[in-house]
């Protein structure tokens, strides 16, 4: 399981135009079909498809989107999704605008109130002004050194204003307002399915449709412990089973259960089981040899 936008920052087919933490503008251009790739979206993203098609299906909500050439799709954070990238004439090209909650909330607070509607469309038009904005970004600001970091949030705010001052205003505001509505999901089911993902407590809270404080409270009521302690124990239980039943390396096991640092995994494993993963593997081989 991969987390975006962090994954894109490391992708060799992606140019980081502007990056300021999880607020960023990145450009992707590939010439091969890339199907059934699962991602967790850690930050709201506006995807502009310039060439090819982007097919998205999310878990839990059952949403499906298909953004073709010259279309825009808004993907809220907290979604697990499977993406299919389908090149047109051997080329897929897109620009991704990752926008954090704080920027969106500040933007909404500065605008007149618009009554919420029951329906809206995440797939939107790629208007002429949006096209000019995107092309300007690509022409003026592409630079591997990220020297335009300080402009990142200003450009993202400019993008929000372009949608607001267009014939897509009502639909766009409904999308943004929907982000502030949390729908509670079964906390036990979500945690059992996703404990081995490299997520923060804030991500799990959002994924279960709760604020961080209510997530911690509901979690303690359901599991009788803190999320941090429970996650560590679940990850280590799975890691121990993988070490016992597979030939995966210690680094592979560490990644498989959601630890981004192998040294951190080794340290925690030793504290809980009174032996390192390496010592566990040696003991396993000795037992098998007898």
C-alpha positions as CSV (number, residue, x, y, z in Angstrom):
1,X,0.0,0.0,0.0
2,X,1.4,3.4,-1.0
3,X,0.6,6.8,0.4
4,X,0.3,9.9,-1.8
5,X,1.5,12.5,-2.2
6,X,4.6,11.1,-0.5
7,X,4.9,8.3,-3.0
8,X,4.9,10.7,-5.9
9,X,7.8,12.7,-4.4
10,X,9.9,9.6,-4.9
11,X,8.6,8.5,-8.4
12,X,11.1,8.8,-11.2
13,X,8.4,9.8,-13.6
14,X,7.2,12.7,-11.5
15,X,8.5,16.3,-11.5
16,X,8.1,18.1,-8.2
17,X,7.2,21.6,-9.3
18,X,6.4,23.0,-5.8
19,X,6.5,21.1,-2.6
20,X,5.8,22.5,0.9
21,X,5.1,19.5,3.2
22,X,1.9,17.9,2.0
23,X,0.9,20.9,0.0
24,X,2.4,20.4,-3.5
25,X,2.1,20.6,-7.2
26,X,3.5,17.7,-9.1
27,X,3.6,16.7,-12.8
28,X,3.5,13.1,-14.0
29,X,4.2,11.8,-17.5
30,X,4.4,8.0,-18.3
31,X,4.1,5.9,-21.4
32,X,3.0,2.6,-19.9
33,X,-0.3,1.2,-18.6
34,X,-0.3,1.3,-14.8
35,X,-3.3,-0.7,-13.5
36,X,-4.7,-1.8,-10.1
37,X,-2.3,0.2,-8.0
38,X,-3.6,0.8,-4.5
39,X,-3.0,4.1,-2.7
40,X,-4.0,5.9,0.4
41,X,-4.7,9.6,-0.2
42,X,-3.3,11.6,2.7
43,X,-4.1,15.0,1.3
44,X,-7.0,16.3,-0.8
45,X,-6.0,16.4,-4.5
46,X,-7.2,18.1,-7.6
47,X,-6.0,16.0,-10.6
48,X,-5.9,17.6,-14.0
49,X,-5.6,15.0,-16.8
50,X,-3.8,16.4,-19.8
51,X,-3.4,13.2,-21.8
52,X,-4.8,9.7,-21.4
53,X,-7.3,8.6,-18.8
54,X,-7.3,8.2,-15.0
55,X,-9.7,5.6,-13.6
56,X,-10.2,5.6,-9.9
57,X,-12.2,3.3,-7.6
58,X,-12.3,3.8,-3.8
59,X,-12.8,1.3,-1.1
60,X,-15.6,1.6,1.5
61,X,-17.5,4.4,-0.3
62,X,-17.6,2.5,-3.5
63,X,-17.0,5.6,-5.6
64,X,-15.8,5.4,-9.1
65,X,-14.4,8.2,-11.2
66,X,-13.1,8.3,-14.8
67,X,-11.3,11.5,-15.8
68,X,-10.4,11.6,-19.5
69,X,-8.2,14.1,-21.3
70,X,-8.9,17.7,-20.4
71,X,-11.0,16.8,-17.3
72,X,-10.4,17.5,-13.7
73,X,-11.2,15.2,-10.7
74,X,-11.2,16.1,-7.0
75,X,-10.3,13.3,-4.7
76,X,-10.8,13.9,-1.0
77,X,-8.2,12.7,1.5
78,X,-8.8,9.6,3.6
79,X,-9.6,7.4,0.6
80,X,-8.1,4.1,-0.2
81,X,-8.3,3.8,-3.9
82,X,-7.3,1.6,-6.8
83,X,-6.1,3.6,-9.8
84,X,-5.7,2.7,-13.5
85,X,-3.5,5.0,-15.6
86,X,-4.4,4.5,-19.3
87,X,-2.1,6.3,-21.8
88,X,-3.5,7.7,-25.0
89,X,-1.1,7.1,-27.9
90,X,1.4,5.8,-25.4
91,X,1.3,8.8,-23.2
92,X,-0.3,9.8,-19.9
93,X,0.2,13.3,-18.6
94,X,-1.3,14.9,-15.5
95,X,-0.8,17.6,-12.9
96,X,-1.7,17.0,-9.3
97,X,-2.5,19.8,-6.9
98,X,-2.4,18.5,-3.3
99,X,-4.2,20.8,-0.9
100,X,-4.2,20.6,2.9
101,X,-7.3,21.1,5.2
102,X,-6.0,24.3,6.7
103,X,-5.9,26.1,3.3
104,X,-9.3,24.8,2.3
105,X,-10.9,25.8,5.7
106,X,-9.4,29.3,5.6
107,X,-10.6,29.7,2.0
108,X,-14.2,28.6,2.9
109,X,-14.2,30.9,5.9
110,X,-13.4,33.9,3.7
111,X,-16.4,33.2,1.4
112,X,-20.1,33.8,1.6
113,X,-22.1,30.9,3.0
114,X,-23.7,28.7,0.3
115,X,-26.3,26.2,1.4
116,X,-25.3,22.6,1.2
117,X,-26.7,20.4,-1.5
118,X,-27.2,16.6,-1.5
119,X,-25.4,16.1,-4.8
120,X,-22.3,17.3,-6.6
121,X,-19.8,15.9,-9.1
122,X,-16.2,15.3,-8.3
123,X,-15.3,15.3,-12.0
124,X,-15.3,18.8,-13.4
125,X,-14.5,20.8,-16.5
126,X,-11.0,21.9,-17.5
127,X,-12.0,25.5,-18.3
128,X,-9.9,27.8,-20.4
129,X,-8.8,29.8,-17.3
130,X,-7.7,26.6,-15.6
131,X,-5.9,25.6,-18.7
132,X,-4.0,28.9,-18.8
133,X,-3.2,28.5,-15.1
134,X,-1.9,25.0,-15.4
135,X,0.2,25.7,-18.5
136,X,1.7,28.7,-16.8
137,X,2.7,26.6,-13.8
138,X,4.4,24.1,-16.1
139,X,6.2,26.7,-18.2
140,X,7.4,29.0,-15.4
141,X,7.9,26.9,-12.3
142,X,9.3,23.4,-13.2
143,X,12.6,23.1,-11.3
144,X,14.1,20.1,-9.6
145,X,15.5,22.2,-6.8
146,X,12.1,23.2,-5.6
147,X,13.2,26.8,-5.4
148,X,9.6,28.0,-5.6
149,X,8.5,26.2,-2.4
150,X,7.3,29.5,-0.8
151,X,4.8,30.0,-3.6
152,X,3.2,26.6,-3.2
153,X,0.2,27.6,-1.0
154,X,-0.2,30.9,-2.8
155,X,-0.6,29.0,-6.1
156,X,-3.0,26.5,-4.6
157,X,-5.1,29.3,-3.2
158,X,-5.1,30.9,-6.6
159,X,-6.4,27.6,-8.0
160,X,-9.3,27.6,-5.4
161,X,-10.2,31.1,-6.5
162,X,-10.3,30.2,-10.1
163,X,-12.9,27.5,-9.4
164,X,-14.8,29.9,-7.1
165,X,-15.0,32.5,-9.8
166,X,-16.3,30.2,-12.5
167,X,-19.5,28.6,-13.6
168,X,-18.4,25.6,-11.5
169,X,-18.6,27.7,-8.3
170,X,-21.6,26.0,-6.7
171,X,-20.5,22.5,-7.4
172,X,-16.9,23.2,-6.2
173,X,-18.1,24.8,-2.9
174,X,-20.3,21.8,-2.3
175,X,-17.3,19.6,-2.7
176,X,-15.3,21.6,-0.2
177,X,-18.1,21.8,2.3
178,X,-18.6,18.0,2.1
179,X,-15.0,17.6,3.4
180,X,-16.1,19.1,6.7
181,X,-18.7,16.4,7.2
182,X,-17.4,13.3,8.8
183,X,-19.4,10.0,8.4
184,X,-18.5,7.6,11.2
185,X,-17.5,4.1,10.1
186,X,-17.1,0.9,12.0
187,X,-13.9,1.6,14.0
188,X,-13.1,-2.1,14.6
189,X,-13.6,-3.1,11.0
190,X,-11.5,-0.2,9.7
191,X,-8.6,-0.9,12.2
192,X,-8.5,-4.7,11.6
193,X,-8.3,-4.1,7.9
194,X,-5.7,-1.4,7.9
195,X,-3.5,-1.7,11.0
196,X,-0.5,-2.7,8.8
197,X,-0.6,0.5,6.8
198,X,2.0,3.2,7.3
199,X,-0.5,5.7,8.6
200,X,-0.6,8.3,11.4
201,X,-3.2,8.4,14.2
202,X,-4.7,11.4,12.4
203,X,-5.1,9.3,9.2
204,X,-6.9,6.5,11.1
205,X,-9.2,9.1,12.7
206,X,-10.1,10.6,9.3
207,X,-10.5,7.1,7.8
208,X,-13.1,6.2,10.5
209,X,-14.9,9.5,10.2
210,X,-13.9,11.0,13.5
211,X,-12.0,13.8,14.9
212,X,-8.7,12.8,16.6
213,X,-10.1,13.3,20.1
214,X,-13.3,11.3,19.4
215,X,-11.3,8.6,17.6
216,X,-9.0,8.2,20.7
217,X,-12.1,8.1,23.0
218,X,-14.1,5.6,20.8
219,X,-11.0,3.5,20.3
220,X,-10.3,3.2,24.1
221,X,-13.9,2.2,24.6
222,X,-13.8,-0.5,21.9
223,X,-10.3,-1.9,22.5
224,X,-9.5,-1.0,26.1
225,X,-6.1,0.5,25.2
226,X,-4.6,3.4,23.2
227,X,-4.4,3.4,19.4
228,X,-0.6,3.5,19.5
229,X,-0.2,0.5,21.8
230,X,-2.8,-1.5,19.9
231,X,-1.2,-0.7,16.5
232,X,2.3,-1.7,17.8
233,X,1.0,-5.0,19.1
234,X,-0.9,-5.9,16.0
235,X,2.0,-5.0,13.7
236,X,4.4,-7.0,15.8
237,X,2.0,-10.0,15.9
238,X,1.8,-10.0,12.1
239,X,5.6,-9.5,11.8
240,X,6.3,-12.5,14.1
241,X,4.0,-14.7,12.1
242,X,5.6,-13.6,8.8
243,X,9.1,-14.3,10.2
244,X,7.8,-17.7,11.3
245,X,6.0,-18.8,8.1
246,X,7.8,-17.0,5.2
247,X,11.3,-16.4,3.9
248,X,10.9,-12.7,3.8
249,X,13.9,-10.6,5.0
250,X,13.6,-8.5,8.1
251,X,13.4,-5.3,6.0
252,X,10.6,-6.8,3.9
253,X,8.7,-7.8,6.9
254,X,9.1,-4.4,8.4
255,X,7.7,-2.7,5.3
256,X,4.9,-5.4,5.0
257,X,3.5,-4.6,8.5
258,X,3.7,-0.8,8.1
259,X,7.0,0.2,9.6
260,X,8.8,2.7,7.5
261,X,12.0,2.3,9.6
262,X,13.5,-1.1,9.9
263,X,15.5,0.0,12.9
264,X,12.4,1.1,14.7
265,X,10.8,-2.2,14.0
266,X,13.8,-4.1,15.3
267,X,13.9,-2.0,18.5
268,X,10.2,-2.6,19.2
269,X,10.3,-6.3,18.4
270,X,13.2,-6.7,20.9
271,X,11.3,-4.9,23.6
272,X,8.2,-6.9,23.3
273,X,9.6,-10.4,22.6
274,X,13.0,-10.1,24.4
275,X,14.9,-11.0,21.2
276,X,15.7,-9.3,18.0
277,X,14.1,-10.4,14.7
278,X,17.5,-11.8,13.7
279,X,17.7,-13.9,16.9
280,X,14.2,-15.1,16.3
281,X,15.1,-16.3,12.7
282,X,18.3,-18.0,14.0
283,X,16.2,-19.8,16.7
284,X,13.6,-20.7,14.0
285,X,16.3,-22.3,11.8
286,X,17.8,-24.3,14.7
287,X,14.4,-25.7,15.7
288,X,13.8,-26.6,12.0
289,X,17.1,-28.3,11.8
290,X,16.5,-30.6,14.8
